[in-house]
Amino acid sequence: MTSETIRDAKTDHLLTPQNAAFIIIDYQPVQVNSIASMDRQLLINNIVGTAKTAVAFGLPIVHTTVNVTSGLNKPPIAQLRHVLGDYPTYDRTTINSWEDIEFRQAVEATGRKKLVMTALWTEACLTFPALDALAAGYEVYVVADAVGGTSRTAHEMALRRIEQAGGKLISLTQLLCELQRDWKRTATVQDFMDIFIQTGGTMGIQLSYDRD
């Protein structure tokens, strides 16, 4: 079988490592411990897997926290600091990160129009910047199994509002597959397999590939 000629990765309507940026907002202890829309350990596994995916595929990453500098809140959870420790964080006071000048400038500086967005809580720190980004002409892709709210209702209504405004809901596995797209792209196959297995996936087949 022959794969089709690789499409222009910058203009592809699907997500690619060359046209998407990863936005991660407020995965701090207080926020994680307040999540009631899904199992918290599963949430942690999924956001760590999403962050690892962004790193493995070389997406520009914009990481923001709230109220760390003021001393009112703590830094991101250790599991994420382990993955994203080499990336800067933009600390802010605004609930809506889009209203923070440095954060918005960092997003603009990526040069990407497709934003893979994750945040806690879904109903506030995700919804508000997602709606503003959509209004500013960006495409927003929410990793729905890596975000959470203070209740199932709050989470689901927030996702519905984002979707009604034009946002797109995806999953971690979908993000992995969309960025990988072709097993012939061997440079990221091992990372793909590792992340998939670490986040609860299983493979019933053995994939062979050239590590070179």
N, C-alpha and C positions, 0 to 999 in steps of 0.2 A: 504494500500500500504506500502511496505517496502523499505526503502532506502538501497542502496548497502553498503557494508562495506566501511567505510571511507578510501580513498586511503592515501598513505603516503604523507602527506602535504608538505614535503620537496622536494620530487622527482616528484610530480604531474606536468604534462606538462602545466596545467592551473595555473593561479595565485592563490596563497593562502596566508593567513596571515603569514605562516611560510617560504615561499620561495621568497617573494618579498620585495623590499625596495622602498621608495618614495623619489624622487629627485625633489626639487622645487627651481627654479632659477629666481631671479630678478623680483619679482612682487612688484616693487617700483613705486612711483607716476609718475615719468617721463616716465617710460616704459608703464605703464597702460594708461596714457593720450595720448600716441602716437599710440595706436592700432587703425587700420582702417580696419581690416579684419572681425570684428564682433562687435556687440553691446558691449560697454565697461561694462555696468552694468551686462549683461549676462555673460561676461567673469569673472567678479568679483564673481558673484554667483557661477559659475562653479568651479573656482579654490578654493574658500572657501569650497565648497562641497567636492571637491577632498581631500583637506587637512583634513577636518573632517572625511572623510572615512578612510584615513591613520591612524589617531589617534584612531578612534573607533575600528579598526581591529588590532591595535598594530603593524603596520609596522614600521621598523626602518626608520627614517626620516633624510635626509640630506638637510639642508636649506642653501642656499648661496645667498649673495648679492654682488653688485659691487660698489666700490668707496664710501662706507659710511664712512669708517675710514678716507679717504682723505678729506672728506667734500664736494666732488664734487656731491654726490648723497644723497638721503634721505633713511631712513629705509623702510622696507616693508610697504605696505598699512595697515591701522589700522585693517581692517577686518581680515587680516591674522595674524597680531600680536596677536589678541585676541585668535585665534585658536592655534597658534604655539609658544606662548610666553614662554613656558617652554622648548623649544628646542633651542640648540645653533645655531647661524648663522656663516657661514664661509665667511668673507668678503675678496674680492680679487680685483685685478686690471685687470685681464685677461678677455677678451671677451669670450674666450673658457674656461669654468670652469675646464675642464679636464686638462688644463695646470697649474692649481693651485695645489701645492703639498698637502696642508692641505685638500682641497676638495676631491681630489682623494684618499687620505688616509682614509678619513671619509667614502667614498663609499666602499672601500675595507674592512674597519672594520665592515661593516654590515654583511659580510659573505654571502650576497645574490647575485645571478647571474641574477635575473630578476629585472630590474629597471623600475619602473613606473616613467616616466620623464615628467616634465612640466617646461616651461620657457617662458619668454618674452625676445627678439622677437623670433618667430619661425625660421626665416631665419638666425639667428646668434647664440644667446645664447642657443637655443635648438639644432639646427642642428649640430654644431661643437662638443659638448660633446657627443651627441647621436652617431655620426659617430665614434668618438674615442672609446666610450664604446663598440660599436659593434666590432670594430677592436681588442679590448682587450678581446673579448670572452664573453661579457655580452649579455643578451637578453634585448632589449629596447622596452618598451610599452609606446607610446605617447598618453596622454589623449587629443584627438584632439579638443574637444569642451571646453578645459580649457587652451588653448594656443592661441597666436595671433601674427600677424605680422603687419608691417607698411602699407601693402596693401593686398588685397585678393590674388593678383598674387604672391607676395613674400611669403605669408603664404602657399599657395597651392603648389608652386614649392618646398618649403622647406620640406613639408610633403612628397611630391613625392620622393625627394632625399633620405630622411630617409628610406622610404619604399623600394626603390630600393636597398638600402644597407642592407636590412634585418630587419629593424625595423617594429614593428607592431602597427597599429593605433587602438585605442579603444576609447570608450566614458566614461563619468562619470557613467552613468547608467550601462553600461556593467561592469565597474570595481566593482561597488557595488554588482551586482548580482554574479559576479565571485568569489568575496571574501566571500559572504554569503553562496551561493551554496545550502544550505538546511535549510528550515524553522525550523527544529528541533534544529538547533544551536541557541538556544533562547537568549543567552547572547548578541547578536548583532542585534537582530530583531528590537528593539525599535530605536536604532541608525540608522539602515537601513531606517526605515520608516520616521524618522525625516529628515534625509538628503534628501531622495527622494522627500518628500513634499516641503522642503525648497528650492529645486532647480527646482521647477516647475512641479514635477510629481504628479499624482493623482492615487488613488487606488479605484477601483470600488467595492472592497470587503473588508470586515472586517476580519483581521487576528486575530485569537485567539491563544494565546500561554501562556506558563507557565513562569511567571517572575522569578520563583525560578530556 
